[in-house]
Amino acid sequence: MKVVGGAAAIVAGACLLAYATQHHSLGRPGNAKLGILAALGAGVLWGTMYVPYRKAYISGMNPLSFVTVFTFGELGTTIALGAHFHGGLGNLCLELGKARPALFWLFLGGFCWVLGDLFQQYAAKYIGISRGIPLSNTNQLWGLAWGALVFGELAGLGLDARLLVIGGSLIMIAGAVAISFAEAPASEQAAWKKAMERECARYHMDASRVAASLRGEEAPANAKPKRHWWEALVVLAAIGIFVWLALNATRQQMAFNRAWMTVLAVISLVFLVVCGTVLWRRTRFS
């Protein structure tokens, strides 16, 4: 009941936020309805990605490996769609060349997204999809904070709409709290164990090692993968791309509140350092 009720509260809060802000569309009046429909469509399609989540983590797959495969899949799909809608790969490259002054900021945003996705993967692995995903989707509250406080998107709302926004946010927070207090009973843990054993038997994997991975315990020293020299080249190439883009970057003309941006950026860094340190000490990112 805590999980289902909490998830329902998060959805209800999100719908309340959408209703409160639908008359404050950034374009034509009809854009608000289109935006809400697009958001609902995104939620439905994103829901399908938890099928491979489940498959990966009951077999002990490392979230770092999963995100790597997932990201390459996203990049491949996006490049294919971009090439199609721009009339070919050459035209897509021309469009990207025109946007080069802004590419560094886009890459930086993608870098932050990947870090957040890694945390979500570990949440799904250690507390399950039904708990980890609704909790991580409280990113809606952070999106609301950036949009309202930093970019002033809700500046034109009246008192009634502002109260609805606050109420929707509080409902979402209450739902997240409810889910966080929902512990997995013995029956659910037994179901996880049976699923893990079934995967190990199917793919001839070491059951003890997979069980240790699901508990967040570091693999034995003799089971650690050997590092290769070319891995360092991959890291250097990635850093080099960011440096090259930064050298060509220009300051983008955007209206924003510097004070609130600083506050939210500091909070984000604190969460990153604290949560990352705790996860490293407990699991060594296993």
C-alpha distance (Angstrom), angle and dihedral (degrees) to the residues before:
residue distance angle dihedral
M1 . . .
K2 3.80 . .
V3 3.80 92.1 .
V4 3.82 96.4 42.7
G5 3.80 93.6 40.8
G6 3.78 92.5 45.9
A7 3.80 92.7 49.0
A8 3.81 90.5 48.0
A9 3.80 89.6 50.9
I10 3.81 91.7 51.3
V11 3.82 91.0 50.7
A12 3.81 91.9 45.2
G13 3.78 91.3 49.5
A14 3.80 91.1 49.8
C15 3.82 91.2 50.2
L16 3.79 90.1 49.1
L17 3.79 90.1 52.5
A18 3.80 90.5 49.7
Y19 3.80 91.3 49.9
A20 3.80 92.4 47.6
T21 3.80 92.9 52.7
Q22 3.81 102.6 34.2
H23 3.81 92.6 98.6
H24 3.80 91.0 54.2
S25 3.79 97.5 68.1
L26 3.79 116.7 163.2
G27 3.82 91.6 -133.4
R28 3.77 136.4 16.2
P29 3.83 118.0 -7.1
G30 3.80 92.5 -106.3
N31 3.80 92.0 56.0
A32 3.80 91.7 80.8
K33 3.81 92.6 63.4
L34 3.79 91.1 44.5
G35 3.79 90.1 50.8
I36 3.81 92.6 50.7
L37 3.82 91.7 48.7
A38 3.81 90.5 48.1
A39 3.81 90.8 50.7
L40 3.81 91.7 50.4
G41 3.80 90.1 48.1
A42 3.80 90.1 51.3
G43 3.80 90.4 52.1
V44 3.80 92.7 51.8
L45 3.81 93.5 48.7
W46 3.80 93.6 43.6
G47 3.78 88.0 54.2
T48 3.81 90.5 67.8
M49 3.80 92.6 63.0
Y50 3.81 90.9 71.2
V51 3.80 90.0 73.3
P52 3.84 92.0 72.7
Y53 3.83 88.1 38.4
R54 3.77 89.7 62.1
K55 3.79 93.5 43.2
A56 3.80 92.2 49.7
Y57 3.78 100.2 47.7
I58 3.79 101.5 43.3
S59 3.81 84.5 57.2
G60 3.81 92.4 51.8
M61 3.80 97.7 -110.3
N62 3.78 114.4 169.9
P63 3.84 112.5 -113.6
L64 3.81 89.5 -135.4
S65 3.81 89.7 61.6
F66 3.79 92.4 42.8
V67 3.80 94.0 52.3
T68 3.81 90.2 48.2
V69 3.81 92.5 55.7
F70 3.80 91.4 40.6
T71 3.80 93.0 51.5
F72 3.79 94.0 49.3
G73 3.80 88.5 51.0
E74 3.79 90.8 52.3
L75 3.80 92.7 47.0
G76 3.79 92.3 49.3
T77 3.80 92.7 49.7
T78 3.80 93.3 46.0
I79 3.82 93.5 48.4
A80 3.81 90.4 49.5
L81 3.81 92.1 49.9
G82 3.80 92.5 44.9
A83 3.79 92.4 50.0
H84 3.80 90.8 48.9
F85 3.81 96.2 49.8
H86 3.81 93.6 43.3
G87 3.79 94.3 49.5
G88 3.78 98.6 -106.4
L89 3.78 144.2 -14.0
G90 3.81 92.2 -81.8
N91 3.80 92.9 58.0
L92 3.80 90.1 46.7
C93 3.81 90.1 54.6
L94 3.82 89.7 49.9
E95 3.81 90.8 52.9
L96 3.78 91.0 48.6
G97 3.80 89.4 49.9
K98 3.79 90.1 55.9
A99 3.81 89.6 51.5
R100 3.82 94.2 48.2
P101 3.85 94.7 113.1
A102 3.82 88.7 60.3
L103 3.81 99.3 37.4
F104 3.80 94.5 90.0
W105 3.79 91.5 60.0
L106 3.80 90.9 46.9
F107 3.80 91.3 50.1
L108 3.79 89.8 47.7
G109 3.78 89.9 52.9
G110 3.80 89.7 50.3
F111 3.80 90.0 49.8
C112 3.81 90.7 54.6
W113 3.81 90.0 46.5
V114 3.81 91.5 54.6
L115 3.80 91.2 51.4
G116 3.79 89.6 51.8
D117 3.79 91.1 46.7
L118 3.80 90.1 53.8
F119 3.79 90.2 56.4
Q120 3.81 89.4 48.9
Q121 3.81 90.9 51.6
Y122 3.79 91.7 53.3
A123 3.81 89.8 47.4
A124 3.82 90.7 53.1
K125 3.79 90.5 46.5
Y126 3.79 98.7 49.6
I127 3.82 104.6 33.0
G128 3.80 101.4 21.0
I129 3.78 135.6 -108.3
S130 3.81 95.9 -81.7
R131 3.81 91.2 58.7
G132 3.79 105.6 26.4
I133 3.79 98.6 48.9
P134 3.84 98.6 49.4
L135 3.81 89.6 46.6
S136 3.81 93.1 49.4
N137 3.79 89.4 47.8
T138 3.77 88.7 69.4
N139 3.80 79.7 93.1
Q140 3.80 81.3 98.0
L141 3.80 87.3 75.1
W142 3.78 91.3 52.0
G143 3.80 89.6 47.9
L144 3.77 88.7 51.8
A145 3.81 90.2 50.4
W146 3.81 93.0 50.9
G147 3.78 93.5 44.8
A148 3.80 97.0 44.4
L149 3.81 102.5 34.2
V150 3.80 103.3 30.4
F151 3.82 103.1 30.9
G152 3.81 99.1 26.2
E153 3.79 94.2 -132.0
L154 3.82 93.8 153.3
A155 3.79 96.4 44.7
G156 3.81 92.2 112.4
L157 3.81 96.4 53.8
G158 3.79 121.1 113.6
L159 3.79 126.4 -128.0
D160 3.81 94.1 -91.2
A161 3.79 92.7 53.0
R162 3.81 91.8 46.1
L163 3.80 90.2 52.7
L164 3.81 89.5 51.1
V165 3.80 90.1 51.5
I166 3.79 91.5 50.8
G167 3.80 91.5 45.4
G168 3.80 92.8 49.2
S169 3.79 90.8 49.4
L170 3.81 92.2 50.6
I171 3.81 90.9 49.4
M172 3.80 90.3 52.3
I173 3.80 91.2 48.8
A174 3.81 90.7 50.1
G175 3.80 89.9 50.9
A176 3.80 91.9 50.8
V177 3.81 91.1 49.7
A178 3.81 90.8 50.4
I179 3.80 91.8 52.4
S180 3.80 92.8 46.9
F181 3.82 90.1 58.7
A182 3.82 93.7 50.5
E183 3.80 107.2 104.1
A184 3.80 121.9 -164.0
P185 3.83 110.5 -106.0
A186 3.80 123.2 -135.5
S187 3.81 91.6 -98.3
E188 3.81 91.9 57.0
Q189 3.79 91.9 47.5
A190 3.81 89.5 50.4
A191 3.82 89.8 51.7
W192 3.81 90.1 52.0
K193 3.81 89.8 50.6
K194 3.81 93.2 50.4
A195 3.80 91.4 48.6
M196 3.79 90.9 49.3
E197 3.80 92.3 49.1
R198 3.81 90.4 49.2
E199 3.82 91.1 53.5
C200 3.80 91.9 47.4
A201 3.80 91.6 51.7
R202 3.81 92.0 46.6
Y203 3.82 96.1 50.3
H204 3.82 99.1 28.2
M205 3.79 94.7 -116.9
D206 3.80 128.6 159.5
A207 3.82 104.1 -95.2
S208 3.81 94.3 -158.5
R209 3.79 92.5 52.8
V210 3.81 93.0 47.7
A211 3.82 90.5 47.9
A212 3.80 90.0 51.5
S213 3.81 89.7 50.4
L214 3.81 91.6 51.6
R215 3.81 88.9 52.1
G216 3.80 90.6 51.6
E217 3.77 93.7 -114.2
E218 3.77 120.3 147.1
A219 3.79 115.5 -105.2
P220 3.82 118.0 -111.6
A221 3.79 116.0 -82.1
N222 3.79 92.7 -111.3
A223 3.80 90.2 54.0
K224 3.79 96.1 56.1
P225 3.80 113.6 113.6
K226 3.76 116.9 -108.5
R227 3.79 114.6 -112.2
H228 3.79 118.7 -126.8
W229 3.79 130.0 -150.3
W230 3.80 93.2 -120.1
E231 3.82 90.9 62.4
A232 3.79 88.1 71.2
L233 3.80 88.8 53.3
V234 3.81 90.2 55.1
V235 3.80 90.8 53.3
L236 3.81 92.2 46.7
A237 3.81 91.3 48.4
A238 3.79 91.2 51.7
I239 3.80 91.7 49.3
G240 3.80 89.9 45.9
I241 3.82 91.4 55.4
F242 3.79 91.0 53.0
V243 3.81 91.7 47.4
W244 3.82 91.6 48.9
L245 3.79 91.9 49.3
A246 3.81 91.1 46.6
L247 3.80 91.1 54.2
N248 3.81 89.3 55.2
A249 3.80 96.1 40.9
T250 3.78 123.8 112.3
R251 3.75 130.9 -163.9
Q252 3.79 109.9 -91.2
Q253 3.79 120.2 -133.7
M254 3.80 104.7 -117.7
A255 3.76 132.8 147.6
F256 3.80 111.3 -132.6
N257 3.78 142.4 144.3
R258 3.81 107.8 -102.6
A259 3.80 95.0 -162.4
W260 3.81 95.3 54.5
M261 3.79 91.4 40.8
T262 3.80 89.5 55.8
V263 3.81 92.3 48.0
L264 3.81 94.0 50.2
A265 3.80 92.5 43.6
V266 3.81 91.3 52.4
I267 3.82 91.5 47.9
S268 3.81 89.9 50.0
L269 3.81 92.0 51.4
V270 3.81 91.6 48.2
F271 3.81 90.9 52.1
L272 3.80 90.7 46.5
V273 3.81 94.4 51.5
V274 3.81 97.8 40.3
C275 3.82 97.4 42.8
G276 3.80 92.7 40.6
T277 3.81 92.0 50.6
V278 3.80 93.2 49.1
L279 3.80 91.9 47.6
W280 3.81 91.7 48.3
R281 3.79 94.1 49.3
R282 3.79 92.7 48.0
T283 3.80 102.0 39.8
R284 3.82 108.8 8.9
F285 3.83 82.8 -133.2
S286 3.81 89.7 -70.2
